[in-house]
């Protein structure tokens, strides 16, 4: 069984980049999916224990309405590491997956540095240049296999899902900017792959198995971290994966096969804009709230506030040398974007919503006050022949002197919305320059067929509104829904009878279905153009209209642009086709409007709700009075947007980002140890659950929130440390704790239990984890592993340098310098392989150097004993062997991170000084004793 959904919370989720901290974000994605499943329409018996807690929370938050509150994710925007998790989460939501365990498996089993290093081809054959340290082809194969394995029961967990995955087009797509009387061309490098699902439109589903290869391509492109992975080309995909239909995901009109796509974090590491822009068009379908969650896996460490002032002091300024300045300019600053402007955009949206809501409430109060004083505002009925009335007729019918302003505003807004529909049919974005041009064509068509006042050969603008004004139909349905919601929220001392609640919920479902149908009219696909014109007619129209686009957009004023667009429209090849297409579009829209109105009226009559029917029928007058101050905005149907962050720094359990193992080695640490990956996934789940509860219960007390946080985190620990996998994770945590010098009773008891073979050790619940283990993370990889990876990495780096093309960066340094760079790369690589402690080459080098030292010592003493001249050669051999061993030792400590670069340089300088002192002593001794 499942309770009736009576409210909802809709989430837009933004996932930052973070290299191997993608593994931490995977834990958060798991909890987000469990949150959605737990509050969904799935029966209670299909939920696991963790999802059951979310189900109970959904009932708790339903309030006086009863039932449950749905938690829905309908917008996901990700970049780099976040893009991979965003792809997996979006597909899981659409296909109704039980979990994203396959992605966790991919991270834990296949995201190991030993498997990712780009030397597979070298062991077989050098078929192509080495472009990166890690194997991009292998990564794509893993992503494609993983995404294909995300399957479900076919019951989507959200009616609509929009996924945005950012990337960087290294060549850039040329795009014109039309200035007054001129055209400026620039290249756009920011790229976003947009995947959409709409349950109401069967053809709108980009998450089918046929699209798995493209989803994997987007995930691979967005995570092409520089040096680690090479940029990705569409042509690099296997031949069976390059479907022609994928062209729709790329900029229209440009060949995408050989374009290079790199990491999305180059230019858009915090992809808020895609989510913020779409939120106003993704309303709640039940009474509810709208939240935005952004996942920042790599926040800065928080500085404590001043104990006296309570203000966080700014960091002390540090000098920046020319190398640091170059590094900041080239990589660090571009990838560290501020989100202040994005948050301000949400704040502005919220402020506007608040103002509109206040105005609506005051207008309703004004009407009540006027009625109480016997001065009720008359609402003239809607004439049956409204389409034939012009503006003068409508003013005379009692609509008042301000009615023309309302009328003109509706005409302008309807022209805008119709332009958006036509632009989509033509394959253009509604906010593009092409759409601005098409609006002038549509304006010319409108002026040719409709007029505000009676004119021979033209219909009234009221007829234009009756066929094309989609906005009016949406506002009327939204107003009716608001009235239903107001009745569903009675005073606490006057509860509604159950039968009234049932009737109101039934009609609300009807209104919601009609709203979905109306919104679908505003977002047609290019394929829908075939319902208006034939293929040949569409090609002719596109060619003829497009030929004048550049000239029209360069006109200095809007009226000059309109004059040229009108000339274009009146051409004999264009005018009849525009008339035919828009007439057919008008017939389709009017038919949809009439059927929708008939269904609403029939439903209200069937449910015997005459008061609501009066609200519906009288909306025209309400719209006349309220629409002008709404300024044509659709925002009145949305709740304000609350913003929450999920990051390791926001955790109450442990708010130190350093608790994550993945931040080591420049955020590549997660690739070095399976124990580290398991550890970061655990913290992702723990932090994710905590911040999800904070977002859902933002209006509740901290004590109430903590109860639910504790329940979820206890369940997570029970799952993570259960069965065989859990035993290995717990053992890894215990090993890290035992390395600490302060071994407390808890660790001692558990160690003793294992040593004595006790099977039932005490459960690792939240209390024990908080008291004894939250500050520990598993031990890192061992020295031999590091040595092996370093040796292989140096060999790959050597090949990368050797394979640099002569016409690339090497052209800047010249032929001789390029040869020296290539040779130096090989020399440094080989030397590093010899210097890394624990490697085969280092052990071989040590043995050879020890033999050389012993030989030099024996030869030196033997020559000195016998008075032979070979003594000098022996001492020289000993000196060289010792010097080389010291150099390898110092360099090896630096490679392992045991010494900083400055320390290593000091060691080497000391070695040089000792060598010079030895040469000096040898010279003096020879001079004195010969």
Buried (B, 14 or more C-beta within 10 A) or exposed (E): EBBEBBBBBBBBBBBBBBBBBBBBBBBBBBBBBBBBBBBBEBEEEEBBEBBBBBBBBBBBBBEEBEBBBBBBBBBBBBBBBBBBBBBBBBBBBBBBBBBBEBBBEBBBEBBBBEBBBBBEBBEEEEEEEBBBBBBBBBBBBBBBBBBBBBBBEEEBBBBBBBBBBBBBBBEBBEEBEBEEEEEEEEEEBBBBBBBBBBBEBEEBBBBEEEBBBBBBBBBBBBBBBBEBBBBBBBEBBEEEBBEEEBBEBBBBEEEBEEBBBBBBBBBBBBBBBBBBBBBBBBBBBBBBBBBBBBBBBBBEEEEEEEEEEEEEEEEEEEEEEEEEEEEEEEEEEEBEBEBEEBBEBBEEBBEBBEEBBEBBEEEEEEBEEEEEEEEEEEBBEEBEEBBEBBBEBBBEBEBBEEBBEBBBBBBEBBBBBBBBBBBBBBBBEBEEBBBBBBBBBBBBBBEBBBBBEBEEEBBBBBBBBBBBBBBBBBBBBBBBBBBBBEBBEEEEEEEBEEEBBEBBBBBBEBBBBBBBBBBBBBBBEBEBBEEBBEEEBBEBBEEBBEEBBEEBBBBEEEEEBBBBBBEBBEBEEBBEBBBBBBBEBBEBBBEBBEEBBEBBEEBBEEBEBEEBBEBBBBBBBBBBBBBBEBEBBBBBBBBBBBBBBBBBBBBBBBBEBEBBBBBBBEBBBBBBBBBBBBBBBBBBBBBBBBBBBBBBBEEBEEEEBBEBBBBBBBBBBBBBBBEEEBEEBBBBBBEBBBEEEEEEEBBEEBBEBBEEEEEEBEEBBBEBBBEBBBEBBBBBBEEEBBBBBBBBBBBBBBBBBBEBEEEEEBEEEEEEEBEEBBEEBBEBBBBBBBBBBBBBBBEEBBEBBEEBBEBBBEBBEEBBEEEEEEBBBBBBBBBBBBBBBBBBBBBBBBBBEEBEEEEBEEBBEEBEEBBEEBEEEBEEEEEEEE
